[in-house]
Amino acid sequence: MSGTKAMMNSRHNILQRLRQYRTSMPAHEQMENPTAGVVEVENKVGAFTAAMEAAHGEVIPTTSEHWRRDLFEHLRAQAIHNLMIADQSRFADLLLQENTGIELLPYNQAFESMKDDLFHRVAAGFSVASAGIAETGTLIVKSGPGEPRTLSLVPPVNYVWLDANTLYQNQFEAFADKEYMKPLPTNLLLISGPSKTADIQQTLAYGAHGPKRLIVLLIDG
């Protein structure tokens, strides 16, 4: 009974966020209202969160001041004992110097040299999304030296940092932004929830071809 009630509450929260998003302010009113920019971001955050949770992703609302604290508290609460981050990540210096009881592993070698650790030792990976799509709850990750593609695809748990101010309304809006798309990376990852697949009997399973859990640190403020 408690499980059913929790599911109903979760469903109610998702639907409530969608309703708030659908009743967003018309464009002409946003231009006249000095708080329109804040309202627009809030609507995108609500839509993104609802879509991500509907796809079995997890969202941790946090701020630029507290996201590291929230990250390590979540790791400890989930008994996740280590976290890997690329040594060329924009947050490498900040995280690799932390002394929190969580083992921090640098991704600093060629894939072949780190393959065993990635598949058999690393409990969670840390990535940074360069943008997101509110409508579909999608993360956009530009792969490269600071964001190795395998780090968001191989470990069983994937933590992703996302700034709410980089949310686009939809995919068309994101790809129409020529300045954002320059320069194009070798690989552009679009991530909408944890890895999932269904066999011939249509049984949905998570983690068969990638992370079982996707946890977004959504920076809002």
Secondary structure in CASP SS format (residue, H / E / C, confidence):
PFRMAT SS
TARGET T0000
AUTHOR 0000-0000-0000
METHOD secondary structure of the structure
MODEL  1
M C 1.00
S H 1.00
G H 1.00
T H 1.00
K H 1.00
A H 1.00
M H 1.00
M H 1.00
N H 1.00
S H 1.00
R H 1.00
H H 1.00
N H 1.00
I H 1.00
L H 1.00
Q H 1.00
R H 1.00
L H 1.00
R H 1.00
Q H 1.00
Y H 1.00
R H 1.00
T C 1.00
S C 1.00
M C 1.00
P C 1.00
A H 1.00
H H 1.00
E H 1.00
Q H 1.00
M H 1.00
E H 1.00
N C 1.00
P C 1.00
T C 1.00
A H 1.00
G H 1.00
V H 1.00
V H 1.00
E H 1.00
V H 1.00
E H 1.00
N H 1.00
K H 1.00
V H 1.00
G H 1.00
A H 1.00
F H 1.00
T H 1.00
A H 1.00
A H 1.00
M H 1.00
E H 1.00
A H 1.00
A C 1.00
H C 1.00
G C 1.00
E E 1.00
V E 1.00
I E 1.00
P E 1.00
T E 1.00
T C 1.00
S C 1.00
E C 1.00
H C 1.00
W H 1.00
R H 1.00
R H 1.00
D H 1.00
L H 1.00
F H 1.00
E H 1.00
H H 1.00
L H 1.00
R H 1.00
A H 1.00
Q C 1.00
A C 1.00
I C 1.00
H C 1.00
N E 1.00
L E 1.00
M E 1.00
I E 1.00
A E 1.00
D C 1.00
Q C 1.00
S C 1.00
R C 1.00
F C 1.00
A H 1.00
D H 1.00
L H 1.00
L H 1.00
L H 1.00
Q C 1.00
E C 1.00
N C 1.00
T C 1.00
G C 1.00
I C 1.00
E E 1.00
L E 1.00
L E 1.00
P E 1.00
Y E 1.00
N C 1.00
Q C 1.00
A C 1.00
F H 1.00
E H 1.00
S H 1.00
M H 1.00
K H 1.00
D H 1.00
D H 1.00
L H 1.00
F H 1.00
H H 1.00
R C 1.00
V C 1.00
A C 1.00
A E 1.00
G E 1.00
F E 1.00
S E 1.00
V E 1.00
A C 1.00
S C 1.00
A E 1.00
G E 1.00
I E 1.00
A C 1.00
E C 1.00
T C 1.00
G C 1.00
T E 1.00
L E 1.00
I E 1.00
V E 1.00
K E 1.00
S C 1.00
G E 1.00
P C 1.00
G C 1.00
E E 1.00
P C 1.00
R H 1.00
T H 1.00
L H 1.00
S H 1.00
L H 1.00
V C 1.00
P C 1.00
P C 1.00
V E 1.00
N E 1.00
Y E 1.00
V E 1.00
W E 1.00
L E 1.00
D E 1.00
A H 1.00
N H 1.00
T H 1.00
L E 1.00
Y E 1.00
Q C 1.00
N C 1.00
Q H 1.00
F H 1.00
E H 1.00
A H 1.00
F H 1.00
A H 1.00
D C 1.00
K H 1.00
E H 1.00
Y H 1.00
M H 1.00
K C 1.00
P C 1.00
L C 1.00
P C 1.00
T C 1.00
N C 1.00
L E 1.00
L E 1.00
L E 1.00
I E 1.00
S C 1.00
G C 1.00
P C 1.00
S C 1.00
K E 1.00
T E 1.00
A E 1.00
D C 1.00
I C 1.00
Q C 1.00
Q C 1.00
T C 1.00
L E 1.00
A E 1.00
Y E 1.00
G C 1.00
A C 1.00
H C 1.00
G C 1.00
P C 1.00
K C 1.00
R E 1.00
L E 1.00
I E 1.00
V E 1.00
L E 1.00
L E 1.00
I E 1.00
D C 1.00
G C 1.00
END
